[in-house]
């Protein structure tokens, strides 16, 4: 956020005072007019209400109201801090014939949220919270939903949940970390890109992931495409082994070796897996996936030590993370420089680091990645993938369907297979998270078998809140079964002309 604000200040010095605000506001008004036309069939004669706070965010909103008035839209502005309202924006709205009121009008077609800008922190104040709670029509957030922290995406108190968001210059962290608060995000270009350096956060698009997904070439065989070893499950938890190994089978066209006491269960479900009872008998692999259902006793500790010492990339999940937390000396089994991916959820993260990730999940993941010299995939509704060099990739939540027992085992299997196929660890982690999430959406919305992703899962708009829509809860086995369709959709996105 600081880099965006600095870029805005630098760009502002090269333009006439207020020029950038008017450019942003014109883009906002253009999008609002388009939404009015989509929802009501027209623009002129419609009614838009503005919730206006202090500062430039309120100024953007007031200027947009003035532009909408010129198109025949009735505009009513409610000023949350009348004495601090942007003077030029307020004057422009009044000149255009906009109305100032103390309460929202009875039946506006849309409401613009211009209460708090990017510098705002904390939840909405009581007066603003009451106004927002009374809204019964779509809300378009100006730059960022008010009450939601623009850096972390968290809301410490009442906050706006927008139908969509119009932002200026560049996307902000909140748009990736709390997409259910923002709705679809529309970017207005105000000429900021030349002032910006590398982004703080990145998202790999469906097309980028699809283009990187490993598939056979004419000279490929099962060994050249990557052999992944799976050390998971136990007599008590054979399902974890079946889910993890099966996901690896479906993820690539390479080879899967399984090692563990659940070997019979894995063979029974996945006959293509070469299964043995011990990691020492598994044979050569190009990567290991270890941890789901492994157990945290002496046997699990020995398995993890063996895997870490193998000199190949490792993804450590579930019980493997607990073992590393309880026995830090296990990390010494790993040769320096050998790639390691850790995939904790919040409670495992706390075990591993001694404290929960808190509200700033990006900083927490980045710090842990440096501390353990590993790629850190922090699970959650929005997945954060941090590399030791500071790079952060984010997989914004499009639904909450992966929140089911065993879906993490599926993620681990996919990730292990991608590592064995040669993908860079940070890319493999982000790609696996996207594929798992897409598979969960396909399973929930009945998409398996047809190869087509439901709207909003392959790269389009997100549902307005996690888990919304007409889907039904899908177990991890259904998510696993949908992996082929998910990968097919990602690869199709890479081939689709833009």
PyMOL commands that set and color helices and strands:
alter all, ss='L'
color gray80, all
select helices_A, chain A and resi 2-12+19-40+55-70+82-84+87-95+126-133+173-177+179-182+193-195+206-212+238-251+263-269+279-281+298-308+319-326+328-333+346-353+361-372+407-420+425-444+476-481+483-495
alter helices_A, ss='H'
color red, helices_A
select strands_A, chain A and resi 47-52+74-79+99-101+110-114+139-142+164-168+184-188+227-231+255-259+274-276+287-290+313-316+340-342+375-378+383-386+392-395
alter strands_A, ss='S'
color yellow, strands_A
deselect
rebuild
show_as cartoon
